[in-house]
């Protein structure tokens, strides 16, 4: 799909409609051919972008940060652990950049102008980073499948072929190569400003850059074919093949177990390595399931007429784009649960760390409570003494002293909010692949 930019100018549309009575001009979201209405589309996207995405992102970030701390533990610094740490970093960065992109949904409820300007000025950078980290996750998952295939097929040579240094080098290469390959995306946009007489201020909008306009044909090949094939279809095909082979090999467990026993592995170690293999297999399968809706959406936008951002089926396309994005967010948020379920060592380190923190917290509370009780006892004794002295002085002087209380009221001025309407720039971000 090609990179497209669409700016709304109501006056031009009105003039075009007036000059051509036989042909109506429709905005994508108001086109009568849309399967669903703009109102229903807005309700669904609001529910996803303003409620579901933030909740799932917070859950994912919490789990990913915890996972990264555990994976950096000395006992987890294995070739598989390095791959999982690289995957956790890319998942975390994807969640952060994606949430920043979608935060305009929430900002728009507070200030429409600020939301519009933030969307226009940050779109190029955030979309480039979000897309890059998403594709890094794809190839890191492929790397994990390759590592596990070698461990299952060639258990006697896995330590020689798969080392921590090689896995780290491969992960760094994936990061650098992906960021470099997708970098032309960031250069295809530029930010412009137009003065709005109603608001009496300049409004930012997005448009294609001179770099894009001068290299349309080359960038079309890059966007439509290179990025889609290299970062979506090839990794998906490879993961299907790799994980089918791993599953078949695990199914023939007797031969693999006998080989591992010849290699000097005891039964307990064999069970643990089998669980790790199953865990990584689950990670890959969930990734495939979560990325499939996005791939189907891309294919459908090429096959079905009008099923694209600026097409006659704009509303349903927008909803399904958010649904496919929801699956990607889920994929980047759920790995902590998988590690806790299938990796015994990961679970043990987490529980030890969690229990240790809880023990320190309880101990700190006990110390604070004891100190508080001691302080309260001292203050009570001091109050009794001061009260006795004050009473004696009052009786000797024959005077009573009252206490004066001053009251203050805090008045919070109400704040009003004016609803702002502005022209918007819409960019087909989901189809730049």
Secondary structure, DSSP 8 states (H G I E B T S, - for coil): ----EEE--HHHHHHHHHH-TTS----GGG-TT-SS-HHHHHHHHHIIIIIIHHHHHHHHHHHHHHHHHHHTSGGG-SHHHHHHHHHHHHHHHHHHHHHHHHTHHHHHHH-HHHHHHHHHHHHHHHHHHHHHHHHHHHHHHHHHHHHHHHHHH-TTTHHHHS-HHHHHHHHHHHHHHHHHHHGGGGGGEEEEEEEETTTTEEEEEEEE-HHHHHSHHHHHHIIIIIHHIIIIIHHHHHHHHHHHHHHHHHHTHHHHHHHHHHTT--HHHHHHHHHHHHHHHHHHHHHHHHHHHHHHHHHHHHHSTT-STTSTTHHHHHHHHHHHHHHHHHHHHSHHHHHHHH-HHHHHHHHHHHHHHHHHHHHHHHHHHHHHHHHHHHHHHHHHHHHHHHHHHHHHHT--------------------------EEE-GGG--
